[in-house]
């Protein structure tokens, strides 16, 4: 239990100290934000800080910090360290930088930012990659809440019925102005989400459950290696490329650059608290990683959430907790499709003020999403997880390029380059070794992944030296 409380303290200190350092490196100022300068009543809409924070939190906090954290907890308490330090040093930096750089570029998507800072080829690659990721995300966040709602309703209202209901809601949330549904419902869902997390945490304490103390030991019952599997399994809650598609949405709504640390960095670390609670709750409830892993295999992620919630809090508290878990994915799925609409609008040049143009993009997107819901959830999750972390890698390199070009301090860009190199090693090693990848041995995957990251870091060093050389004043001036 001391370990769990210690990680909460580290997140608080991380926000207060490291978050402030990241904010200082970026240098927010008093310029007018796109929310005012480009206000259109649809996507560019000024929001109060507290509302923008809750919308951002619910955008990013899908089933990832719950399902991913439960699967990651099978590795043992080492997952606590990844969630904590991954969020402070990587995830918070990632979300803050993508949100603030987007704000500086009129709310541009991560695909457009990739084109600006990594070249035209990167723009098209990231356009395709981002839309595919958002489709996978939206699909995952349809099936998982639908399965959970079906457990609480009569048999006639089965999973298929709820998938249709959720897709109809997604159409409305994707089409309508951001302040009509998202801006009004998300604060309510935010209260439910926070209440749910506090409920599970209190259940751990009141129920006398034992949370294992911090350890670097790999306790995964199936023998999966911590590197790189844990770092991909637990994405949301530590660092997630999906957030790079969500932060630009809120960058269109913030009313001051000085809100950035609270909204972007703060929401990421808040999501980490949720992930820590569920990781701790999973191991504590089932007694060991073996019991948790067996439950995940037999009941599925939704079934495990249901068991933990009702087991710790009883029927009333359990239903409240489950409602919170349902709100998480739904409030990420709708914004996943909304983000995909905005990226496709950038590609096609269709003016999104007109409802007809929004329909032209939205309806085919949701139709494709409905087809993907027929695929196996576990397969979708594995591909989502890898593409998620690969997008995080690219987003951090975009932020690094931005800082190299816009920050006069010589080594300021290291704050993004180091986590970018780390995620490069994770993404490359995973795709080489995973079943959905090339299925190579660790003897090949480990050195290739490390060499890939080292090569990118070396290229970064060369470009940084050239930039610094150009910036030096000539002699005699």
N, C-alpha and C positions, 0 to 999 in steps of 0.2 A: 504493500500500500504506500510505503514511503516513496518508492520509485515513481508511482503514478502521480503523487502530489509534487514530486520534484520536477517531473516533466511539465506540469502546469506552471510551476514557478519559472522554469527556463523559457517557456513561451512568453510569459509576461515580461521577463527581462529582455528577451529577444526583440519584442515589439518596442520596448522603451529605449533600448540602446542600439541594437543593430538596425532596427527599422528607421531610427532617426538618422543613422549614418547613411543608409541608402537614400533617404529623402534629401540629405545634404548633398550627396553626389549628384543627384538629378538636378537639384536647384529649382524648385517651384517658385513662381513669381506671381505678380498681380495682373497678368494679362487677361483679357476677356476670353472666356472659354467658348467652345463651339455651341454649348447649350444655349447661350444667348445670341452669339453672332450668327448661327445658322439655324435658329429655332424654326421648326417646321410643323410642330404639333403632332408629329408621328413618331419619329425616332430621336430627333433633337429636342428634348424637353427638359427644362431645368428641374432638378429635384433637390429637396432638402437633404442635408448630409446624412441624417439618421435613416431616411428612406432609401437613399442610394446605397448605404451600407447593407441594409437588409436585403435589398434586391440583388446586390452583388453576392452576398453570402448564399442566398437561395439559388442564384444562377449556378454557382460553382459546387454547392453541396448537394450533389445528387446521391445516388446509392453508393458512389465511390468511397466516401469516408466511413460508410457503414459496411457494405458488402466487402469492399476491398480490405478494410481494416480487419474484419473477421477472418478473411482468408489469409491475410498477412500475419495474424496472431498465431496461426499454426506453426510459424517459425519460432515462436517463443517471445520472451520479453525484449529480445533484440529489436523487435519491431517498434518499441517505444522510442528507441534512440533514432531510428530512421524517420519516424513521423516528426519528432521534435526538431532535430538538427536539419532534416530535409526541408522543413517548413521555414525555419528561421533563415538559413543560409541560401536556400534555393527557391522554394515555393513562394515565399513572401516577396523576394526580389523579383522573381519571374512575373508575378501578378502585378506588382507595382509598376515595373518598367513597361510592360506591354500596355497597361492602362494609360500611363502618363505619356508615353511616346505616341500612342494613338491620339490622345487629346491634343498633342502638339501638331498632329497632322489631320485635324478636322474629323476625328473619330474613325480614321481608316482602319480596315481589318488587318489582321496579322499577315495575310497574303499580300496586301498592298505594301505594308511596311517591309516585308521581305524583299519586294521588288526595289524599293527605294534604297535599302541598305545592303542587300546581297546580290542585286542584279536582276535583269528582266527574266532570265530563266527561272530563278528562284520564285519570282512572282507567280508564274504559271504552275510550277510544281506545287507551291503552297496553296494556290487556289483549289486545285484538284484535291490535294491532300486534306485541306481543311474541310471542304464540303463532304468528302467521304467520311472523315472523322465525325463530323456533326450528324451525318445520317446514322452512323453506328451508334453515336451517343443518344440521339433521339429515340432510336429503336430500342436500345437497352433500357431507356427510361420510360418506355411504354410498357414493355412486357413485365418488368420487375414490380412496379406498383400495381399493375392489373392483377398479377398473381396474388399479391398480398391482400388487395381489396376483396378478391373472390373468397378468401378464407374467412372473411367477416360477414359475408352476405349469403342469402339463400342459394341453393344449388343452381336454380334457374339463372341466376346472375353469375355466370361463370367467367373465366378469364377472357374468353373471346368477347363477351359482352362489354367488359370493362375496357378492353383494348379499343373497341369502337368508340366508347364514350370519351376516353382520353384523347383519341385522335381528333374527335370533333372539337374538344376544348383546345387542342394544339392549333387547329385551324384559326380559331378566334384569336388566340393569344399571339399568333404569328402575324395576323392581318391588322389587328386594331392598334391604335396609338399606344405607346408603352405605358402611358399613365392611366389608361382606361381599365385594363384587367391586371396587368403585372404590377403597376404602381399602387393599386388598391388592395389586391389580395395578398401580395407578398408580405407586407407588414404583419398581417394576421397569421400567415403561415410561419413567419419568423418567430412569433411568440410561441406557437405550437412546437416548432423545432427546438427552441431553447428549453422549453418546459420538458420536452421529451428527453433531451440530453441530461438535464438535471435530475429527471426521474430515474433514469438508469444509474446515474452516479449515486444517488441516494439509496437505490436498491442494493448496490454493492456494499455500501457502508452499513445500512440497517440490517441487511440479510446476513452480515458476518462472513461474506465471501472473501476468499483469499486471492489477492492479486500477486502473481510472482514478481520477485524483485529483479532489477536489471541484470542482464547477463548477455554475453556475446555468443553463448552456446546456440547451436542450431538444433532446435527441438522438433523439426518438422517430421511427422511420423512416416512420411513417404520418402524421406531422404533428399528432398529437393534442396539444392545448394542455395544459401542465402544470396550469394552473388551469382547471377544478376536477378534471380527470380523474385526475391522479396521487393526489390526496388522497382519492379514493374507491377507486381500484384498490388502494392499499396502506392497508388498514384495520387488520387484525390486525398487530401489530408497531409501529404508530404510535398509533392510537386506534381503538377498536372498541366499538360499542354492544352487540354480542353479550356482551361481558364484563359488562355491567350485569345480564344475566340469569344469569350464572354466579357472580358475587361473593356474591349473597345465599345461594347454596347453601353456600358455605364460611363465611359469617357465622353459620350455625347450628352450626358445628363448632369455631370458635376458642375457646380457653380463657381468653384474656386480651385486652382491647382493645389492650394495648401490643404485641401481635404484628402488628397491622394493617399497619404499614409494611413489615415483612419479607414478609408473605404477599401483600398486594394490590399495593402499589407495587413490591415486589421482583420478583414474578412477571411483572408487565407489562414491566419493563425487561429481564428475562431473555428474554422473548419477542422483544423488540426486537433483542437480540444474535443470535437465530436468524434474524430477518428480514434483518439486515445481512449475515450470512454467506451466505445464499442469494442476496441481491441481488448481492453481490460475486462469488460463485461463478458466477452465470449470465453476467454480462458477461465475466468473465475466461475462462471455458471456451470461449465462442463468439467471443471476440475483439472484439466490438463489439455495439452495440444492434441493428443490422440483422440480424446472425447469430442473436442470441437471439430476436428477434421472428419471424424466418422459422422457427426451430425450434419455437417455440410454436404457430405456425400449422399446421405440417405434422405435428408429433408429438403436440401437446397437452401440457398441463401435466405429466401423469404420465410421458409419454415423455421430456420434457426432464429431469425429476428422475432418471429411470433413466440417461439418457446422462451427465449430470454426475457421478452417483455412481460408476458403473462406470468412466467415463473418468478420473476423478481418483484413485480408490482401488483399481481393479482389481475382480475378481469378488467376492472375499471381503469386502473393505471396502465395495464397492458394495452388496452385499446387506444388510450391517449398516446402512448409511445408509438404504436403502429401508425396512427394518423400522422405523426411527425415523420416517420420513415416514408410514408406515402407521399407527403408533401415535398420531401427532398427531391426524389427523382422527377416528379411531375414539374416542379418549378425549375428544373434544369433541362428537361426535355423540351418544354415549350420555347425556352430561349435558345436551345440548340438549333431548332428549326428556324427561329427568328434570325439568328446569326447567319445561318446558311442562306436565308433570303437576302440579307444585306450583302454578303459576299457575291452572290450571283447578280445582285443589282449593280455592284461595282463593275463586274465583268461585262454585263450587257448594256449598261448605261440607262436602264429603265428608271425613270423618275418615280420614287416610292411615295410621293404625295398622292398619286392617283391610285385608287383602290383597284382598278382594272390591272395595273401593272403589278401590284402586289399579288393579285390572284393568279396571274400568269406564271409567277415563280412559285407561289406557295402550294398550289394544288398538286402539281407533279411531284414536288418534294414529299408531301404527306402521302401521296399514293405509293411512292417508292418505299417510304418508311413502313407502310402497312404491309407490303410484300416481305420486307426484311424481318418483320415480327414472327414469321413462320419458321425462321432459322433457330437452331439450338442456342439458348442463352449463353451457355458456357463457351461455345465457339465464338460467338459475338464478343463476349467479354475479353477473351484472350487477344483477339485482333484489336479491339478497342484499347486494351491496356498498352500494347506495344506502340501502336500509332499515336497514342496519347503522349507517351514519354518521348517519342521521336519529335513530335511537335514542340514539346517543352525544350528539347535540345536546340531546335532551330530558332525558337523564339528568344532564347538566351543569347544565341550568337547574333541575332538581329539587334538586341539591346546592347551587346558588346560593341558592335559596329557603330551604333548611335553614339555611345559614350566616347568612343575613339575620335569621332568627328566633331563632337559638340562639347566635350569637357576638356578644359585646359590642363587639368591635373594629370600628370603623366600616367600614373598607375590606377586611376579611378575605375577604369574599365575592368580591372581584375575582379571587381565585385560581382560581375556577371560572367566573365570569362572562365573563372574556376568552376562554378556550378555547370556552365555550358560544357566544359571538357568532361566533367564527371558524368553528366547525362549522355554525352556522346559515347563514352565507354559502356554505360549501361545498355543503351539502345542497340549498339552494334553487337555486343556480347550476347544479348538476349536473342536477337533474330538469328544469330548463327547457331545457337544451341537449342532453341525451343522447338517443340513438336510442330508448331505452325510455321516454323522457319526452316533452317537448313539441317537441323538435327545433328550438328557436328559435336564432337567431344569438347570437354573443357580444355583439353590440351591444345586445341586449336582456337576455340572461342575466346579464352582468357587473353592470350598474347595478342591476338588480332584486335580485340576490343581495346586493349590498353594502347597498342601502337596507333590505332585510329585516333584515339583521343589525344595522344602525344603529338601526332602529326598536325592536328588542328590547333593545338596549343602552340606548337612551334610556328605555324603560319601566322597565328595571332601575334606572336612576338615579333616576327619580321615586319608585319604591317604596322604594329605599334611603333617600332623603331623608325620606320619611314615617315610616319605621321609626325613623330616628335622632331625628326630632323628637319622636316619642312616648316615646322612651327618655330624653330629656333631663329632668333634675329641674326641677320648678317652682321659681320664685323664692321665696325665703323658707323653703325646706326644706333 
